[in-house]
Protein backbone atom coordinates (compact mmCIF):
# COMPACT_ATOMS: atom_id res chain seq x y z
CA UNK A 1 0.00 0.00 0.00
CA UNK A 2 1.40 3.42 -0.91
CA UNK A 3 1.97 6.16 1.63
CA UNK A 4 -0.83 8.24 0.06
CA UNK A 5 -3.36 5.43 0.54
CA UNK A 6 -2.15 4.83 4.11
CA UNK A 7 -2.54 8.54 4.86
CA UNK A 8 -6.07 8.60 3.45
CA UNK A 9 -7.01 5.48 5.44
CA UNK A 10 -5.53 6.95 8.62
CA UNK A 11 -7.39 10.29 8.17
CA UNK A 12 -10.61 8.42 7.43
CA UNK A 13 -10.27 6.31 10.58
CA UNK A 14 -9.50 9.39 12.70
CA UNK A 15 -12.50 11.20 11.22
CA UNK A 16 -14.79 8.23 11.85
CA UNK A 17 -13.49 7.84 15.41
CA UNK A 18 -14.05 11.55 16.03
CA UNK A 19 -17.57 11.37 14.62
CA UNK A 20 -18.33 8.37 16.85
CA UNK A 21 -17.10 10.29 19.91
CA UNK A 22 -19.21 13.31 19.01
CA UNK A 23 -22.24 11.08 18.53
CA UNK A 24 -21.74 9.35 21.87
CA UNK A 25 -20.60 12.36 23.89
CA UNK A 26 -24.02 13.92 24.62
CA UNK A 27 -25.23 10.69 26.18
CA UNK A 28 -21.95 10.27 28.04
CA UNK A 29 -21.97 13.87 29.24
CA UNK A 30 -25.57 13.61 30.39
CA UNK A 31 -24.57 10.75 32.65
CA UNK A 32 -26.75 9.75 35.53
CA UNK A 33 -28.94 12.64 36.65
CA UNK A 34 -29.17 11.31 40.20
CA UNK A 35 -25.37 11.20 40.48
CA UNK A 36 -25.13 14.73 39.10
CA UNK A 37 -27.63 16.01 41.66
CA UNK A 38 -25.84 14.15 44.45
CA UNK A 39 -22.51 15.67 43.39
CA UNK A 40 -24.09 19.15 43.28
CA UNK A 41 -25.43 18.73 46.82
CA UNK A 42 -22.08 17.38 48.08
CA UNK A 43 -20.30 20.44 46.70
CA UNK A 44 -22.96 22.72 48.16
CA UNK A 45 -22.52 21.05 51.57
CA UNK A 46 -18.73 21.41 51.35
CA UNK A 47 -19.10 25.12 50.49
CA UNK A 48 -21.45 25.60 53.46
CA UNK A 49 -19.02 23.85 55.82
CA UNK A 50 -16.11 25.98 54.54
CA UNK A 51 -18.22 29.13 54.80
CA UNK A 52 -19.20 28.30 58.37
CA UNK A 53 -15.60 27.55 59.36
CA UNK A 54 -14.32 30.82 57.86
CA UNK A 55 -17.18 32.75 59.43
CA UNK A 56 -16.59 31.22 62.87
CA UNK A 57 -12.85 31.87 62.67
CA UNK A 58 -13.02 35.41 61.31
CA UNK A 59 -16.43 37.12 61.30
CA UNK A 60 -17.41 36.35 64.86
CA UNK A 61 -14.32 38.08 66.24
CA UNK A 62 -16.02 41.39 65.31
CA UNK A 63 -19.67 40.50 64.66
CA UNK A 64 -22.06 38.94 67.13
CA UNK A 65 -24.48 36.59 65.29
CA UNK A 66 -27.40 38.72 66.54
CA UNK A 67 -26.18 41.41 64.10
CA UNK A 68 -27.30 39.23 61.20
CA UNK A 69 -30.83 38.99 62.57
CA UNK A 70 -31.31 42.67 63.44
CA UNK A 71 -34.26 44.48 61.87
CA UNK A 72 -31.98 47.48 61.26
CA UNK A 73 -29.38 45.57 59.28
CA UNK A 74 -27.80 47.33 56.30
CA UNK A 75 -27.66 44.22 54.13
CA UNK A 76 -30.85 43.91 52.08
CA UNK A 77 -29.81 41.71 49.12
CA UNK A 78 -27.46 38.83 48.46
CA UNK A 79 -25.27 41.09 46.29
CA UNK A 80 -24.89 43.52 49.21
CA UNK A 81 -24.08 40.62 51.52
CA UNK A 82 -21.27 39.51 49.21
CA UNK A 83 -20.03 43.11 49.04
CA UNK A 84 -19.98 43.41 52.84
CA UNK A 85 -18.10 40.11 53.20
CA UNK A 86 -15.60 41.25 50.56
CA UNK A 87 -15.29 44.58 52.38
CA UNK A 88 -14.31 42.81 55.59
CA UNK A 89 -11.92 40.58 53.65
CA UNK A 90 -10.22 43.59 52.05
CA UNK A 91 -10.26 46.06 54.95
CA UNK A 92 -9.11 43.55 57.55
CA UNK A 93 -6.67 41.81 55.18
CA UNK A 94 -8.22 38.43 55.95
CA UNK A 95 -6.66 36.89 52.84
CA UNK A 96 -9.64 35.03 51.44
CA UNK A 97 -9.82 34.09 47.78
CA UNK A 98 -12.97 35.08 45.84
CA UNK A 99 -14.40 31.57 46.24
CA UNK A 100 -13.88 31.84 50.02
CA UNK A 101 -15.81 35.12 50.09
CA UNK A 102 -18.58 33.45 48.06
CA UNK A 103 -18.66 30.49 50.48
CA UNK A 104 -18.93 32.76 53.54
CA UNK A 105 -21.63 34.91 51.93
CA UNK A 106 -23.54 31.79 50.90
CA UNK A 107 -23.27 30.33 54.42
CA UNK A 108 -24.42 33.57 56.08
CA UNK A 109 -27.28 33.79 53.62
CA UNK A 110 -28.44 30.21 54.26
CA UNK A 111 -28.07 30.55 58.02
CA UNK A 112 -29.41 34.06 58.64
CA UNK A 113 -30.49 36.20 55.69
CA UNK A 114 -32.42 33.88 53.34
CA UNK A 115 -32.04 36.12 50.25
CA UNK A 116 -32.47 34.73 46.74
CA UNK A 117 -29.04 33.96 45.30
N, CA and C atoms as an extended XYZ file, in Angstrom:
351
Properties=species:S:1:pos:R:3:atomname:S:1:resname:S:1:resid:I:1 pbc="F F F"
N         0.850       -1.165        0.000 N   UNK     1
C         0.000        0.000        0.000 CA  UNK     1
C         0.899        1.234        0.000 C   UNK     1
N         0.570        2.217       -0.828 N   UNK     2
C         1.402        3.416       -0.914 CA  UNK     2
C         1.169        4.320        0.303 C   UNK     2
N         2.088        5.227        0.502 N   UNK     3
C         1.974        6.164        1.626 CA  UNK     3
C         0.737        7.046        1.504 C   UNK     3
N         0.367        7.413        0.258 N   UNK     4
C        -0.828        8.239        0.059 CA  UNK     4
C        -2.082        7.501        0.514 C   UNK     4
N        -2.184        6.230        0.158 N   UNK     5
C        -3.356        5.433        0.536 CA  UNK     5
C        -3.384        5.246        2.056 C   UNK     5
N        -2.214        4.981        2.660 N   UNK     6
C        -2.149        4.833        4.113 CA  UNK     6
C        -2.593        6.122        4.806 C   UNK     6
N        -2.157        7.256        4.276 N   UNK     7
C        -2.537        8.541        4.863 CA  UNK     7
C        -4.033        8.779        4.772 C   UNK     7
N        -4.621        8.441        3.628 N   UNK     8
C        -6.071        8.602        3.449 CA  UNK     8
C        -6.819        7.685        4.407 C   UNK     8
N        -6.359        6.436        4.523 N   UNK     9
C        -7.007        5.484        5.440 CA  UNK     9
C        -6.906        5.976        6.885 C   UNK     9
N        -5.738        6.466        7.257 N   UNK    10
C        -5.535        6.948        8.624 CA  UNK    10
C        -6.452        8.142        8.906 C   UNK    10
N        -6.519        9.113        7.988 N   UNK    11
C        -7.386       10.287        8.174 CA  UNK    11
C        -8.844        9.876        8.238 C   UNK    11
N        -9.227        8.896        7.418 N   UNK    12
C       -10.609        8.420        7.426 CA  UNK    12
C       -10.945        7.783        8.770 C   UNK    12
N       -10.048        6.947        9.285 N   UNK    13
C       -10.274        6.310       10.581 CA  UNK    13
C       -10.356        7.345       11.706 C   UNK    13
N        -9.479        8.338       11.675 N   UNK    14
C        -9.501        9.385       12.699 CA  UNK    14
C       -10.804       10.163       12.618 C   UNK    14
N       -11.240       10.474       11.405 N   UNK    15
C       -12.497       11.200       11.219 CA  UNK    15
C       -13.675       10.385       11.725 C   UNK    15
N       -13.703        9.093       11.390 N   UNK    16
C       -14.790        8.229       11.853 CA  UNK    16
C       -14.774        8.088       13.376 C   UNK    16
N       -13.591        7.955       13.956 N   UNK    17
C       -13.493        7.844       15.413 CA  UNK    17
C       -13.975        9.135       16.072 C   UNK    17
N       -13.593       10.269       15.496 N   UNK    18
C       -14.046       11.554       16.029 CA  UNK    18
C       -15.549       11.701       15.929 C   UNK    18
N       -16.115       11.287       14.800 N   UNK    19
C       -17.567       11.366       14.624 CA  UNK    19
C       -18.280       10.464       15.625 C   UNK    19
N       -17.721        9.285       15.874 N   UNK    20
C       -18.328        8.374       16.851 CA  UNK    20
C       -18.296        8.990       18.244 C   UNK    20
N       -17.188        9.632       18.590 N   UNK    21
C       -17.099       10.287       19.906 CA  UNK    21
C       -18.110       11.416       20.024 C   UNK    21
N       -18.253       12.207       18.972 N   UNK    22
C       -19.215       13.308       19.010 CA  UNK    22
C       -20.638       12.792       19.119 C   UNK    22
N       -20.905       11.666       18.475 N   UNK    23
C       -22.238       11.084       18.532 CA  UNK    23
C       -22.534       10.548       19.929 C   UNK    23
N       -21.549        9.938       20.551 N   UNK    24
C       -21.742        9.354       21.871 CA  UNK    24
C       -21.640       10.374       23.000 C   UNK    24
N       -20.897       11.455       22.788 N   UNK    25
C       -20.597       12.358       23.893 CA  UNK    25
C       -21.812       12.973       24.573 C   UNK    25
N       -22.886       13.358       23.868 N   UNK    26
C       -24.018       13.916       24.617 CA  UNK    26
C       -24.592       12.932       25.631 C   UNK    26
N       -24.689       11.663       25.232 N   UNK    27
C       -25.229       10.695       26.185 CA  UNK    27
C       -24.237       10.433       27.311 C   UNK    27
N       -22.947       10.461       26.992 N   UNK    28
C       -21.947       10.267       28.036 CA  UNK    28
C       -21.894       11.466       28.975 C   UNK    28
N       -22.004       12.671       28.410 N   UNK    29
C       -21.973       13.875       29.236 CA  UNK    29
C       -23.204       13.979       30.114 C   UNK    29
N       -24.339       13.529       29.606 N   UNK    30
C       -25.570       13.607       30.393 CA  UNK    30
C       -25.434       12.757       31.642 C   UNK    30
N       -24.813       11.605       31.504 N   UNK    31
C       -24.574       10.748       32.650 CA  UNK    31
C       -25.833       10.410       33.411 C   UNK    31
N       -25.649       10.105       34.647 N   UNK    32
C       -26.746        9.747       35.528 CA  UNK    32
C       -27.194       11.000       36.270 C   UNK    32
N       -28.419       11.411       36.052 N   UNK    33
C       -28.943       12.639       36.651 CA  UNK    33
C       -28.873       12.584       38.167 C   UNK    33
N       -29.197       11.452       38.744 N   UNK    34
C       -29.172       11.315       40.205 CA  UNK    34
C       -27.759       11.540       40.743 C   UNK    34
N       -26.750       10.986       40.050 N   UNK    35
C       -25.368       11.196       40.481 CA  UNK    35
C       -24.969       12.657       40.349 C   UNK    35
N       -25.423       13.312       39.281 N   UNK    36
C       -25.132       14.734       39.100 CA  UNK    36
C       -25.738       15.571       40.205 C   UNK    36
N       -26.977       15.272       40.570 N   UNK    37
C       -27.631       16.006       41.657 CA  UNK    37
C       -26.935       15.732       42.985 C   UNK    37
N       -26.544       14.496       43.206 N   UNK    38
C       -25.843       14.150       44.448 CA  UNK    38
C       -24.516       14.898       44.535 C   UNK    38
N       -23.782       14.952       43.417 N   UNK    39
C       -22.512       15.668       43.394 CA  UNK    39
C       -22.731       17.154       43.665 C   UNK    39
N       -23.769       17.734       43.059 N   UNK    40
C       -24.085       19.149       43.283 CA  UNK    40
C       -24.330       19.404       44.767 C   UNK    40
N       -25.113       18.545       45.404 N   UNK    41
C       -25.427       18.728       46.822 CA  UNK    41
C       -24.199       18.521       47.707 C   UNK    41
N       -23.318       17.582       47.322 N   UNK    42
C       -22.083       17.378       48.082 CA  UNK    42
C       -21.215       18.626       48.035 C   UNK    42
N       -21.094       19.218       46.849 N   UNK    43
C       -20.296       20.439       46.698 CA  UNK    43
C       -20.934       21.574       47.487 C   UNK    43
N       -22.250       21.682       47.420 N   UNK    44
C       -22.957       22.723       48.164 CA  UNK    44
C       -22.736       22.553       49.671 C   UNK    44
N       -22.765       21.321       50.146 N   UNK    45
C       -22.525       21.053       51.567 CA  UNK    45
C       -21.090       21.424       51.939 C   UNK    45
N       -20.123       21.066       51.086 N   UNK    46
C       -18.725       21.413       51.347 CA  UNK    46
C       -18.548       22.924       51.414 C   UNK    46
N       -19.199       23.652       50.491 N   UNK    47
C       -19.104       25.118       50.493 CA  UNK    47
C       -19.706       25.687       51.771 C   UNK    47
N       -20.810       25.125       52.232 N   UNK    48
C       -21.448       25.600       53.462 CA  UNK    48
C       -20.542       25.348       54.660 C   UNK    48
N       -19.931       24.177       54.714 N   UNK    49
C       -19.021       23.848       55.819 CA  UNK    49
C       -17.827       24.798       55.818 C   UNK    49
N       -17.236       25.037       54.633 N   UNK    50
C       -16.113       25.975       54.545 CA  UNK    50
C       -16.546       27.375       54.954 C   UNK    50
N       -17.709       27.808       54.460 N   UNK    51
C       -18.217       29.135       54.800 CA  UNK    51
C       -18.422       29.292       56.293 C   UNK    51
N       -18.975       28.260       56.922 N   UNK    52
C       -19.201       28.305       58.371 CA  UNK    52
C       -17.868       28.363       59.118 C   UNK    52
N       -16.909       27.570       58.692 N   UNK    53
C       -15.604       27.555       59.359 CA  UNK    53
C       -14.918       28.912       59.243 C   UNK    53
N       -14.932       29.494       58.044 N   UNK    54
C       -14.322       30.815       57.858 CA  UNK    54
C       -15.060       31.871       58.668 C   UNK    54
N       -16.377       31.791       58.684 N   UNK    55
C       -17.182       32.754       59.433 CA  UNK    55
C       -16.885       32.650       60.924 C   UNK    55
N       -16.868       31.431       61.443 N   UNK    56
C       -16.592       31.223       62.869 CA  UNK    56
C       -15.200       31.735       63.243 C   UNK    56
N       -14.234       31.501       62.363 N   UNK    57
C       -12.853       31.866       62.666 CA  UNK    57
C       -12.584       33.356       62.485 C   UNK    57
N       -13.338       34.024       61.638 N   UNK    58
C       -13.021       35.407       61.307 CA  UNK    58
C       -14.135       36.394       61.630 C   UNK    58
N       -15.335       36.145       61.171 N   UNK    59
C       -16.426       37.120       61.299 CA  UNK    59
C       -16.838       37.334       62.749 C   UNK    59
N       -16.898       36.248       63.497 N   UNK    60
C       -17.413       36.346       64.864 CA  UNK    60
C       -16.445       37.018       65.828 C   UNK    60
N       -15.221       37.304       65.380 N   UNK    61
C       -14.321       38.076       66.236 CA  UNK    61
C       -14.787       39.525       66.328 C   UNK    61
N       -15.498       40.018       65.309 N   UNK    62
C       -16.021       41.392       65.307 CA  UNK    62
C       -17.543       41.445       65.381 C   UNK    62
N       -18.206       40.461       64.789 N   UNK    63
C       -19.667       40.497       64.658 CA  UNK    63
C       -20.324       39.440       65.531 C   UNK    63
N       -21.233       39.870       66.373 N   UNK    64
C       -22.063       38.942       67.129 CA  UNK    64
C       -23.139       38.419       66.177 C   UNK    64
N       -23.460       37.131       66.208 N   UNK    65
C       -24.479       36.594       65.294 CA  UNK    65
C       -25.824       37.323       65.350 C   UNK    65
N       -26.131       37.984       66.467 N   UNK    66
C       -27.400       38.722       66.541 CA  UNK    66
C       -27.434       39.876       65.540 C   UNK    66
N       -26.252       40.347       65.114 N   UNK    67
C       -26.177       41.405       64.101 CA  UNK    67
C       -26.886       40.980       62.816 C   UNK    67
N       -26.735       39.724       62.454 N   UNK    68
C       -27.303       39.225       61.203 CA  UNK    68
C       -28.824       39.168       61.244 C   UNK    68
N       -29.380       39.130       62.431 N   UNK    69
C       -30.835       38.991       62.568 CA  UNK    69
C       -31.524       40.302       62.940 C   UNK    69
N       -30.760       41.380       63.048 N   UNK    70
C       -31.308       42.673       63.441 CA  UNK    70
C       -32.259       43.217       62.377 C   UNK    70
N       -33.314       43.854       62.808 N   UNK    71
C       -34.260       44.482       61.873 CA  UNK    71
C       -33.636       45.707       61.199 C   UNK    71
N       -32.614       46.289       61.815 N   UNK    72
C       -31.979       47.483       61.260 CA  UNK    72
C       -30.715       47.160       60.460 C   UNK    72
N       -30.581       45.944       60.014 N   UNK    73
C       -29.377       45.572       59.283 CA  UNK    73
C       -29.289       46.319       57.953 C   UNK    73
N       -28.051       46.587       57.532 N   UNK    74
C       -27.797       47.330       56.297 CA  UNK    74
C       -27.876       46.430       55.065 C   UNK    74
N       -27.665       45.165       55.247 N   UNK    75
C       -27.664       44.221       54.131 CA  UNK    75
C       -29.101       43.875       53.768 C   UNK    75
N       -29.472       44.151       52.513 N   UNK    76
C       -30.854       43.906       52.081 CA  UNK    76
C       -30.956       42.988       50.868 C   UNK    76
N       -29.819       42.630       50.265 N   UNK    77
C       -29.811       41.713       49.121 CA  UNK    77
C       -28.585       40.807       49.224 C   UNK    77
N       -28.607       39.727       48.462 N   UNK    78
C       -27.456       38.827       48.459 CA  UNK    78
C       -26.224       39.529       47.894 C   UNK    78
N       -26.405       40.364       46.873 N   UNK    79
C       -25.270       41.094       46.288 CA  UNK    79
C       -24.620       42.005       47.333 C   UNK    79
N       -25.443       42.667       48.145 N   UNK    80
C       -24.895       43.521       49.206 CA  UNK    80
C       -24.186       42.685       50.271 C   UNK    80
N       -24.719       41.519       50.552 N   UNK    81
C       -24.081       40.625       51.520 CA  UNK    81
C       -22.688       40.236       51.037 C   UNK    81
N       -22.582       39.848       49.773 N   UNK    82
C       -21.268       39.510       49.212 CA  UNK    82
C       -20.324       40.706       49.281 C   UNK    82
N       -20.856       41.903       48.990 N   UNK    83
C       -20.029       43.110       49.038 CA  UNK    83
C       -19.536       43.385       50.460 C   UNK    83
N       -20.395       43.199       51.450 N   UNK    84
C       -19.980       43.405       52.841 CA  UNK    84
C       -18.915       42.393       53.247 C   UNK    84
N       -19.097       41.133       52.864 N   UNK    85
C       -18.103       40.105       53.197 CA  UNK    85
C       -16.775       40.440       52.522 C   UNK    85
N       -16.830       40.853       51.262 N   UNK    86
C       -15.605       41.247       50.556 CA  UNK    86
C       -14.981       42.472       51.211 C   UNK    86
N       -15.815       43.403       51.685 N   UNK    87
C       -15.294       44.579       52.380 CA  UNK    87
C       -14.509       44.201       53.623 C   UNK    87
N       -15.037       43.288       54.408 N   UNK    88
C       -14.307       42.811       55.591 CA  UNK    88
C       -13.017       42.112       55.172 C   UNK    88
N       -13.090       41.298       54.141 N   UNK    89
C       -11.922       40.584       53.649 CA  UNK    89
C       -10.823       41.568       53.254 C   UNK    89
N       -11.195       42.608       52.527 N   UNK    90
C       -10.222       43.585       52.047 CA  UNK    90
C        -9.721       44.484       53.177 C   UNK    90
N       -10.644       45.075       53.921 N   UNK    91
C       -10.264       46.055       54.947 CA  UNK    91
C        -9.501       45.442       56.113 C   UNK    91
N        -9.790       44.207       56.432 N   UNK    92
C        -9.115       43.548       57.551 CA  UNK    92
C        -7.974       42.644       57.091 C   UNK    92
N        -7.737       42.622       55.770 N   UNK    93
C        -6.671       41.811       55.176 CA  UNK    93
C        -6.757       40.356       55.637 C   UNK    93
N        -7.982       39.813       55.522 N   UNK    94
C        -8.223       38.431       55.949 CA  UNK    94
C        -7.490       37.445       55.051 C   UNK    94
N        -7.406       37.742       53.758 N   UNK    95
C        -6.662       36.887       52.843 CA  UNK    95
C        -7.478       35.811       52.159 C   UNK    95
N        -8.795       36.012       52.117 N   UNK    96
C        -9.636       35.028       51.443 CA  UNK    96
C        -9.552       35.193       49.938 C   UNK    96
N        -9.673       34.084       49.233 N   UNK    97
C        -9.816       34.086       47.784 CA  UNK    97
C       -11.277       34.380       47.453 C   UNK    97
N       -11.574       34.778       46.205 N   UNK    98
C       -12.972       35.076       45.836 CA  UNK    98
C       -13.940       33.937       46.142 C   UNK    98
N       -13.504       32.691       45.955 N   UNK    99
C       -14.404       31.568       46.244 CA  UNK    99
C       -14.654       31.434       47.749 C   UNK    99
N       -13.686       31.851       48.566 N   UNK   100
C       -13.883       31.838       50.020 CA  UNK   100
C       -14.923       32.880       50.427 C   UNK   100
N       -14.825       34.065       49.833 N   UNK   101
C       -15.812       35.124       50.087 CA  UNK   101
C       -17.197       34.630       49.691 C   UNK   101
N       -17.290       33.976       48.527 N   UNK   102
C       -18.579       33.447       48.060 CA  UNK   102
C       -19.112       32.389       49.021 C   UNK   102
N       -18.230       31.531       49.536 N   UNK   103
C       -18.655       30.491       50.482 CA  UNK   103
C       -19.184       31.101       51.774 C   UNK   103
N       -18.494       32.117       52.295 N   UNK   104
C       -18.932       32.760       53.540 CA  UNK   104
C       -20.260       33.471       53.321 C   UNK   104
N       -20.377       34.211       52.215 N   UNK   105
C       -21.635       34.910       51.926 CA  UNK   105
C       -22.775       33.913       51.770 C   UNK   105
N       -22.513       32.810       51.087 N   UNK   106
C       -23.539       31.788       50.898 CA  UNK   106
C       -23.945       31.169       52.235 C   UNK   106
N       -22.966       30.883       53.089 N   UNK   107
C       -23.272       30.328       54.416 CA  UNK   107
C       -24.109       31.309       55.237 C   UNK   107
N       -23.676       32.567       55.307 N   UNK   108
C       -24.420       33.567       56.082 CA  UNK   108
C       -25.837       33.724       55.545 C   UNK   108
N       -25.961       33.662       54.226 N   UNK   109
C       -27.283       33.786       53.618 CA  UNK   109
C       -28.174       32.607       54.001 C   UNK   109
N       -27.642       31.406       53.922 N   UNK   110
C       -28.441       30.214       54.264 CA  UNK   110
C       -28.806       30.193       55.747 C   UNK   110
N       -27.876       30.630       56.579 N   UNK   111
C       -28.065       30.555       58.022 CA  UNK   111
C       -28.935       31.686       58.569 C   UNK   111
N       -28.757       32.900       58.029 N   UNK   112
C       -29.406       34.060       58.636 CA  UNK   112
C       -30.309       34.867       57.693 C   UNK   112
N       -29.810       35.205       56.508 N   UNK   113
C       -30.486       36.201       55.686 CA  UNK   113
C       -31.621       35.657       54.827 C   UNK   113
N       -31.407       34.538       54.183 N   UNK   114
C       -32.421       33.882       53.336 CA  UNK   114
C       -32.793       34.699       52.094 C   UNK   114
N       -31.806       35.400       51.499 N   UNK   115
C       -32.039       36.124       50.249 CA  UNK   115
C       -32.007       35.145       49.088 C   UNK   115
N       -32.609       35.526       47.966 N   UNK   116
C       -32.472       34.734       46.740 CA  UNK   116
C       -31.073       34.949       46.203 C   UNK   116
N       -30.403       33.837       45.847 N   UNK   117
C       -29.041       33.961       45.299 CA  UNK   117
C       -29.090       34.004       43.803 C   UNK   117
